[in-house]
Amino acid sequence: MKRAIPDAIASLSERFGDKLSTSAAIRSHHASSVTSHVTVAPDAVLFPASTQDVVDAVTICHRYRCPVVAFGTGTSTEGQISAEHGGLTIDLSRMNRVVRVSPADLDCTVEAGVTRKALNAALRDTGLFFPIDPGADASIGGMASTRASGTNAVRYGTMRELVMSLRVVLADGQLIDTGSRARKSSAGYDLTRLFVGAEGTLGIITEVTLRLAPIPERIGAAVCTFPTVEAAVSAVVAATQSAIPLARAELLDALQIEACNRYSKLDLAVQPTLFLEFHGTQLAVDEQVGLMTAIATEFGGGTFRWATATEDRTKLWQARHDVWWAALALRPGSQGVPTDICVPISELPGVIAQTCQDVAELDLIAPLCGHVGDGNFHLCVLVNPEDEDEKRRIVELNTRMIAQAHAVGGTCTGEHGIGTGKMDYLVAERGTAMMALASLKRALDPRNIMNPGKVLRVADYQPYQ
């Protein structure tokens, strides 16, 4: 049976009326994001208001074998939202209720379209916050789907650690809950972790139950310059190995600092710089700062420059979150190619040093930043879209970076995900385990309608029914 997308769209239109759009502008918007990959617009976009709407839409799409792509805020970087085979995009932005908050249990349940900033605004009077901050004001459902992390991950973990349970619509329209609110469980397979990071290829997340964290008594933020990138990274590695509970440890190289100074109106020294944050009681933060100062001095670090007022701290971290736009402004008319890898922290100084050497050898402009407390760093490689040779060199740089990561036991992506852009690198990383991934995909999505063409090419392993 072939896909019957027009029949599916007609059936969806009958069921949903003006919640469904086939407008060219809306379809085009849902194929655009910060990705550098070519994307494809869907045939229609649905704006569901409830989980039942999603169930009904997926049931119809399953009947007609119509592809389904979930959409949150469109901030993914590896082409996850591209409708590679056309079909329906389900935009979950209208499913934006905070369903439940339990301050006593430090958890909450939200619909998938709630954004991280909206959630923290809703938590403002509870004494709690949701610590995952990938920079963009991403939706919670999208963050779960890509296993997002961000600057706080070194202290609080990633979405993998903070998602307790999910409500998921499977490929045939069946609705399941993957877990409970219990803090631990040994009951059966860990379905929650299966869907966290699946990028919408196994089902559509409609609700997320999350762990929350208490707002710390004291927050101290500072920047510290270093003579080299390697020295800055080595200082963080030493701090981590010394069990200093850093809340944030972000590296920006000199070029990225120059970009941030221009874009965010800062006046930082143009040197490799660590952005650091410490959380805890008054005494605990004093102790952490003392230990980190001693380690930074050992690696040639300069005097800590503190952002003590809330507005100063907010400005500092907003500049860190705006590094993408700051980098693009370095070369007007350019496009950005974002990439990331993650390696064991002891290997990070050497891998970053080699990457910087590769950037210079390939004559590329690539500001560097990273969540170096957990071994993850990024490049925003600036490319002239008309320069085919430059594009080739960027592919070569990405290949070298990932080969380095694999050589030291790391991964091809720490938080961007696979999407369409890193499928071949995933094969190199997982090897024969790809057969198991393909088997899971076939079992849960036998008609290959859930975000097809992402993460893995299942047809390479076994044809669909």
SULGI-V75770 format. One record per run of one state. SS is the DSSP state (hx for helix, st for strand, lp for the rest). FROM is the first residue (numbers start at 0). TO is the last residue. If there is no record, write none. Layout:
((SS,FROM,TO) (SS,FROM,TO))
This chain:
((lp,0,3) (hx,4,18) (st,19,20) (lp,21,22) (hx,23,28) (lp,29,42) (st,43,45) (lp,46,49) (hx,50,63) (lp,64,66) (st,67,70) (lp,71,86) (st,87,90) (lp,91,96) (st,97,101) (lp,102,105) (st,106,110) (lp,111,113) (st,114,114) (hx,115,121) (lp,122,126) (st,127,128) (lp,129,137) (st,138,138) (hx,139,145) (lp,146,151) (hx,152,155) (lp,156,157) (hx,158,161) (st,162,169) (lp,170,173) (st,174,176) (lp,177,189) (hx,190,194) (lp,195,201) (st,202,210) (lp,211,211) (st,212,213) (lp,214,216) (st,217,225) (lp,226,227) (hx,228,240) (lp,241,246) (st,247,251) (lp,252,252) (hx,253,263) (lp,264,270) (st,271,279) (lp,280,280) (hx,281,297) (lp,298,303) (st,304,306) (lp,307,308) (hx,309,320) (lp,321,321) (hx,322,328) (lp,329,333) (st,334,341) (lp,342,343) (hx,344,360) (lp,361,363) (st,364,370) (hx,371,373) (lp,374,374) (st,375,382) (lp,383,386) (hx,387,406) (lp,407,409) (st,410,410) (lp,411,421) (hx,422,443) (lp,444,448) (st,449,449) (lp,450,456) (hx,457,459) (lp,460,464))
